[in-house]
């Protein structure tokens, strides 16, 4: 099995300014030695390490960790897609075979159409030739731009992180549900079943709070375009590793063995070009 979404960092307040006072448990280092026992305890063979700050140095840091720890199957790093040096940066970083994709924290951009700005599109156009995915990190209001983006690049592989962060605390499904259906209409985008517990009420969420959102993405993407992810250590704000991953595993129990294999590892292995689980 493959955990398709987790993070490592050496905590620095400036680099990790998104970690506010409510997130005090995250204000420390999180490194492979912290995660590997959790993966093993829950039968996960590999993970995908995803950027948490937006510097080339962090991408190099993650690639160095991946080179030294076999369980890190791949890295989704950060590159400035708007830079004139984007192709040179990608040339350097893809010398490391475990670089599998690129992500930008588009959810924090004030322009809801950031993803379809000309300079961003120019950078994304470079990814296909390097065989890299693009992870889309957004809020529901940015889904229309994401749908436009994936239609513009039909041969580029895209991965939607965290179901675009639906408003689980309020129990609201619309307009997120309708916008997800539109995005899923493009076959070149997959979706990570991740990050849900931190969109729910951290202190008292229940598995059934998440089920309606899982129902929507299973209907829209089908299992072959879904992959499980913990969002560790961010998920620990709302639950330990086993409980967070257990929600999706328990939901999958009602699905066929083929669907379970897809979500628990096969989709991530295919999309991120990993060794088959």
N, C-alpha and C positions, 0 to 999 in steps of 0.2 A: 504494500500500500504506500501511497505517496501523499504527504502533506504538502499541498500545492502553494501554501502561503504562510510564511513565518519571517521573523525579523531577527537580526543581531545588531547590537550596537555597544560601543563604549560610551556611556552616557556623558554628554556635555551639554549644559544648559543652553548654550547658544545654538549648537547644531540641532538640538532636539527641543526647540521652543514650543512645539505643539503639545508637549507633555506638560499640562498645567497642574495646578495644585490639587485638583480632584484625582489626579493620576499619580499620586506620590509613590505607589508601589513600583512604578516604571522608572523611577529616578535612580537607576543603578545599571551596571553593565549586565548584558544578556549575551552569552557566548555559547559556542557549540557544546561545551561541557555541561551547560544547563539544560539544553534541549535533548541531547542524544538519549539520556535515560528515559525521558518521557516518550520519545518515539518508540524505543525498544519495548517499553512496558505496554504499549498499545498497538504493537505489531506493524508499525510503519517502517518501511525500509529506507525511504529517501524523503528529502524535503526540498522545497524551492525557497531560497533566501531572497527576500524582496527588499528593495531600498526603503529607508526610513528618513533619510535626509538627502538633499539635492546637491551633491558634490561628486565630481569624478573621483575624489579620494575615497569616498565611501564605497563607490563601485569597486575600486581596486582593493579596498579592505575586504569586501565580501568575496571577491574572487580569490584573494589570498586564503581566506578561511576555507573556501570550497576546495582549493588545491590541497589543503592539509587534512580535510575531513571527508572521507568517501561518502558518508551518508548525505552530504549536501549535493544533490544531483544537479542543481543548476542555480543560476543567479539571474534575477531580474533587477538590473541596475538602473542608474540614472545617467543620462547624457543630455546636454543642452541641445534639444532639437532645433532651437532657433539660432544656433551659432553657425557662423560661416565655416567653423572647423568641425562640424558634426561628422563628416565622412572620415576625416583623419582620426577623430576620437574613436569612432567605431572600428576603424582599422586597427588601432592600438588594442582596444579592449577585446575584440573578437579573436585575438591571438590566444586568449584564454578560452579553451573549448567549452567551459562551463557557463559562459555568458549566453543565456538563452533568450533574454528579452530586455526591454527598456520600459520604464514607467516614469511618469511625471505626476506630481500631486495636483492634478487639474481641479480637484474639488475646492482647492483654496484660491483658484484664480477668480478675480472679480467679474471677468467677462464670461458669461455662461456659454458663449460661442468660441471660447479659447481653442477648443479642439479643431475647429475648422478655419482658424486664422491662416493666412497664406504662409507665414513663416513656420508655423507648426506643421502644416501640410507638407512643406518642403522637406522638413526633417523626417517626417514619417515615411516619405517616399523613398528615403535611403535605406530603410530597415529591411525591405524584402530582399535586396541583393546580398545582405549579410545573413539572411536566414533567421532574423530575430522576430519575436512576437512584440506586440505593444499591449501592455496592461493598462486598462482604462480605470482610473480611480476618480469617481464623480459622485455627486448627489443626484437625486431624481430630476431636479430642474434642468440638469445638463444632459439628460438622456436624448433630447432631440438632436443636439449637436453630435453626440456619439453615434446615433443612427445615421446621420449624414456622413460622418467620417468613414464608417465601415463600408458604406455603399460606394464611396469614392475610390476605395482601394480593395477591390474584390479578391485580389490574390494575397493580400497581407493577412496574417493571422493576428486576431485581436482576442484579448481576454478581459472580460468585465470583472472587476474586483468587487466582492462584498455585495453582490446583487444591486449595486448602485445605492446602497445604504437606505433602504426603505424606512418609513417612519413607524417602526415596530412599537415604540412606546405608546403611541396614540392608537395603534391598531388600524391605521389608515392603509387602504390598498390602492385607492385611486388618487391621482392619475398615474402613480408608479406602475400599476399593473398594465395599463394600456400602453405606456411608453416602453416597457420591457418587451411586450409582444411585438412592437414595431421593430425594436433593435434585434430581437431574435429572428426576425424574418430574413436577416442576412446570414448565410450559412458559414461565413468566415469568422464569426465571433462565438467564443465559448464563454462560460460563466463560472466563477468560483463560488461555491457554496461555503462562504466564509464571512467572518465579521458580523454575524447576526446578533450575537449576545450583547455586543456593545451598542447596538442600536435599540435593544430592549431595555427594560428597567434593570440596572445592574444588580440591585439588591434582591429583587424578588421575581425575576422572570421565570416562566415555566415553559417546558418544551412545546406545549400546545400554543403558546404565543407565537412561535416561529412557523408552525405548520402551514398556515395559509400562504405564507411567502414561499415556502418550499413547494407547495402545490403549484403555484404560478410558474416558477422557473422549470419545474419538471414538465409541465404542460408545454411551455414555450420552447425550451431548449432541448428537451428529451435528455436522457441520461448520457448519451454519447457526446454531448457538448457541456457536461457539468463535471466539476472536480471539487473534491473536499479540500478545505483549507482551515487551519486553526486560527490564523492571525495571532499566533503566540509571539511575544508575551503580552500583546495588547489585550488579548482575550481574558487574561487573568484579572482584569478589572471586574469581570462579571462571573468568572467561574474557572475552575482548574482545567487543565488540559483534557483530562479524561471525560469530564462532564460536558465540555464544549463539543468535543468530537463525538461523544456518545449520542448527542441529539440527532446528528445526521445519520449515524450508524443505525440508531433505532428506527428512524424514519425509513431508511432503506430496507429494513427487514420485511416490509410489505411488498418490496419490488423483486423482480426476477434476479437470478444469479448473474445474468449478463449485465443488467443495469447496475447491480452492486459493484461488479468488477470495473465498469466504466467510471463510476463516480469516485471509487476508492483508489483508483490508480491508473487505469488504462487511458483515460482522457488526458490526464496530465503527462503521462509518458509520451503520448503521440504529439500533443501540442508543443511540449517543450523538448521534444526529440531526446528523450531519456531511454535508458535501457528498459525494455518491457518488464512490467512487474510480474 
